[in-house]
C-alpha cells in the first residue's frame, strides 16, 4: 500500500501519518511539508518504521513542484490533501464583504482550490488501478452553499465551495477514466490544531475534536467508501453533506 499525504506537517496530516503507521505498518507513506519536517518524526528509535515514511518538500501553490513530485512517486492507493488556509498574519476571516481584500481572496483560492486541481492533473495515472483507489481533499461544511445561513467569511467560504465543485467535476470525469477511484471531500469538523486555535473559544467541548480523532474518523470513512460513492461530500460523523 502506498499513500500520499499532502500537508503531512500540519496537525491533521501528522495525525494521519501516525494513524496509518499504526493501522498499516507495512504501508509506504509519502508526506509533504512546506518548511520543515515535524520534530515528532525526526527522532524515532525504530528505523524500520522510518524506512516506510518518506518526507518531500512541496509548495502546494506551485504547479511545477506538484508536477515534479508526481514524476518522483510510484503508483498510489490513496492521496489525501490536508492543506488549507483560513487566515494569515495580516488577515482574519471577513465579517462583512466590505472587509474583503482581493489579494487575500486570491491567496485562499491558490491554497484551498488550485492544489487539488493540479494534484488531479498530474497524479491521475498514479490512481489508475483495477482495485479501489482514493483521492480525498479536506473541505469544510462552511463551503456548502445550501448550508450557508450566516454569511461572512467570504474568501474562505468561496474557496471551499470552489474546491467542492472542482472535486465533484473531477469525480465525474474519472468515473469513466478511473472507474475504481473514489473522489470525495471531507469535513473534519473543528479540530484542535493551530489552524483553528483562534476560533475555538465559542466551540463546545463536545464539538472540538483532537487531530487523532479526526484522523481515525477519516480513515474509517475511507475504509467504507466504494467507487460508487465518488463525488460525495462527507462529514466527520459519516453523514453526507448537501452541496
C-alpha positions in Angstrom: 0.0 0.0 0.0 1.3 3.4 -1.0 -0.3 6.6 0.5 0.5 10.3 -0.2 -0.5 12.8 2.4 -0.2 16.4 1.1 0.5 18.6 4.1 1.9 15.9 6.4 3.5 18.5 8.6 0.1 20.0 9.6 -2.0 18.9 12.6 -4.4 16.6 10.7 -1.7 15.5 8.3 0.7 14.4 11.1 -2.2 12.6 12.9 -3.0 10.7 9.7 0.6 9.6 9.3 0.7 8.4 12.9 -2.6 6.5 12.5 -1.7 4.9 9.2 1.7 3.8 10.6 -0.2 2.1 13.4 -3.0 0.7 11.3 -1.0 -0.4 8.3 2.6 -0.8 9.4 3.6 -2.3 6.1 2.3 0.7 4.1 4.7 3.1 2.5 3.8 6.7 3.3 4.8 9.8 1.4 4.3 13.1 3.2 4.9 16.6 2.1 6.0 19.6 4.1 6.4 23.3 3.3 9.2 24.5 5.5 10.2 21.7 8.0 9.6 18.1 8.9 7.7 17.9 12.3 10.1 17.3 15.1 7.9 14.4 16.3 9.0 12.4 13.2 12.7 13.3 13.5 13.7 11.3 16.5 12.2 7.8 16.2 14.0 4.9 17.7 12.5 2.4 15.2 14.4 2.7 12.0 12.2 0.0 10.4 9.2 2.3 10.6 11.2 5.3 9.3 12.0 3.5 6.1 8.3 3.4 5.3 7.9 7.2 5.7 9.3 9.5 3.1 9.2 13.3 3.5 9.2 15.5 0.5 9.3 19.3 0.3 6.4 20.9 -1.6 4.9 24.3 -2.2 1.3 23.3 -3.0 0.7 26.6 -4.8 3.3 25.7 -7.4 2.1 23.7 -10.3 5.7 23.0 -11.3 6.5 21.5 -7.9 3.4 19.3 -7.9 4.3 18.1 -11.4 7.9 17.3 -10.3 6.5 15.4 -7.2 4.3 13.3 -9.4 7.3 12.3 -11.5 9.1 11.0 -8.4 6.4 8.8 -7.0 5.1 5.3 -7.9 1.5 4.1 -8.2 -0.6 5.1 -5.2 -3.6 3.6 -3.3 -4.6 7.0 -1.8 -3.9 10.7 -2.0 -5.2 12.9 0.8 -4.8 16.7 0.6 -5.0 18.3 4.0 -3.6 21.7 3.1 -5.7 24.8 3.6 -5.7 28.4 4.7 -8.3 30.3 6.8 -6.2 33.4 7.9 -2.7 34.7 7.8 -0.6 37.2 9.7 -2.4 40.2 8.1 -5.9 38.9 7.6 -8.7 37.1 9.5 -11.9 35.8 8.1 -14.1 38.7 6.9 -17.2 39.6 8.9 -18.6 41.6 6.0 -17.9 41.9 2.3 -16.6 45.4 2.9 -13.6 43.7 4.6 -12.7 41.6 1.6 -9.1 42.1 0.4 -8.7 40.7 -3.1 -5.1 39.7 -2.6 -6.2 37.6 0.4 -9.1 36.2 -1.6 -6.7 35.1 -4.3 -4.5 33.5 -1.6 -7.5 31.5 -0.4 -8.1 30.3 -4.0 -4.4 29.5 -4.6 -4.2 27.5 -1.4 -7.6 25.9 -1.0 -8.6 25.2 -4.6 -5.9 25.0 -7.2 -3.6 22.5 -5.4 -6.3 19.8 -5.6 -6.8 20.5 -9.3 -3.1 20.3 -10.0 -2.9 17.1 -8.0 -5.6 15.6 -10.1 -4.0 16.8 -13.3 -0.6 15.2 -12.6 -1.5 12.2 -10.3 -4.4 10.7 -12.2 -2.1 8.0 -13.6 -0.9 7.1 -10.1 -4.5 6.2 -9.1 -5.4 4.1 -12.1 -5.8 0.6 -10.9 -8.2 -2.4 -11.0 -8.5 -2.2 -7.2 -10.1 0.7 -5.3 -8.1 4.0 -5.0 -8.9 7.2 -3.3 -8.5 10.9 -3.8 -9.6 12.9 -0.7 -9.5 16.7 -0.1 -10.3 18.3 3.2 -13.1 20.8 2.8 -15.5 22.4 5.3 -19.2 22.4 5.9 -18.9 26.2 5.5 -18.3 25.6 1.8 -21.8 24.2 1.4 -24.0 26.7 -0.4 -27.2 25.2 0.8 -26.0 25.2 4.4 -25.0 28.9 4.4 -27.3 30.6 6.8 -24.9 33.0 8.5 -22.9 34.7 5.7 -19.4 36.2 6.4 -16.0 34.6 5.8 -16.5 35.2 2.1 -12.9 34.3 1.0 -12.9 31.0 2.9 -16.5 30.1 2.0 -16.0 30.8 -1.7 -12.7 28.9 -1.9 -14.2 25.8 -0.2 -17.3 25.9 -2.4 -14.9 26.1 -5.4 -12.9 23.2 -4.1 -16.1 21.2 -3.7 -17.1 21.9 -7.3 -13.7 21.1 -8.6 -13.6 17.7 -6.8 -17.2 16.9 -7.9 -16.2 17.7 -11.5 -13.1 15.6 -11.3 -15.2 12.7 -9.9 -17.5 12.8 -12.9 -14.6 12.8 -15.4 -12.8 10.0 -13.5 -15.9 7.9 -13.4 -15.0 6.9 -16.9 -11.2 7.2 -16.9 -10.6 5.8 -13.4 -13.7 3.8 -12.6 -12.2 2.3 -9.5 -11.1 5.6 -8.0 -13.3 7.3 -5.3 -13.1 11.1 -5.2 -14.6 12.7 -2.1 -14.3 15.8 0.0 -14.2 15.6 3.8 -15.4 18.0 6.5 -13.2 17.3 9.6 -15.2 19.5 11.9 -13.4 21.8 14.3 -10.1 20.0 15.0 -7.8 21.1 17.8 -4.9 22.3 15.7 -3.1 25.6 15.2 -5.3 26.1 12.1 -8.5 26.5 14.3 -6.9 27.7 17.5 -8.0 31.4 17.2 -11.6 30.3 16.7 -12.1 27.7 19.4 -13.4 30.0 22.2 -17.1 29.5 21.3 -16.8 25.9 20.3 -18.5 23.5 22.8 -16.0 20.9 24.1 -18.1 18.1 22.6 -17.6 19.6 19.2 -13.9 20.2 19.4 -12.0 17.1 18.1 -8.4 16.1 18.6 -6.3 15.6 15.4 -6.1 12.0 16.3 -9.8 11.6 16.4 -10.2 13.4 13.1 -7.6 11.1 11.5 -9.3 8.0 12.9 -12.7 9.1 11.5 -11.3 9.9 8.1 -9.5 6.6 7.8 -12.7 4.8 9.0 -14.6 6.6 6.2 -12.1 5.6 3.6 -12.4 2.0 4.6 -16.1 2.2 4.0 -16.0 4.0 0.6 -16.7 2.3 -2.7 -16.2 3.7 -6.2 -20.0 4.4 -6.4 -19.5 6.9 -3.5 -17.3 9.1 -5.7 -18.3 12.7 -5.9 -19.8 12.9 -2.4 -19.2 15.4 0.4 -18.9 13.7 3.8 -18.8 15.0 7.4 -16.6 13.5 10.2 -19.7 11.8 11.5 -20.0 9.8 8.2 -23.1 11.8 7.2 -23.3 13.2 3.7 -23.4 17.0 3.4 -25.6 18.7 0.8 -23.6 20.8 -1.7 
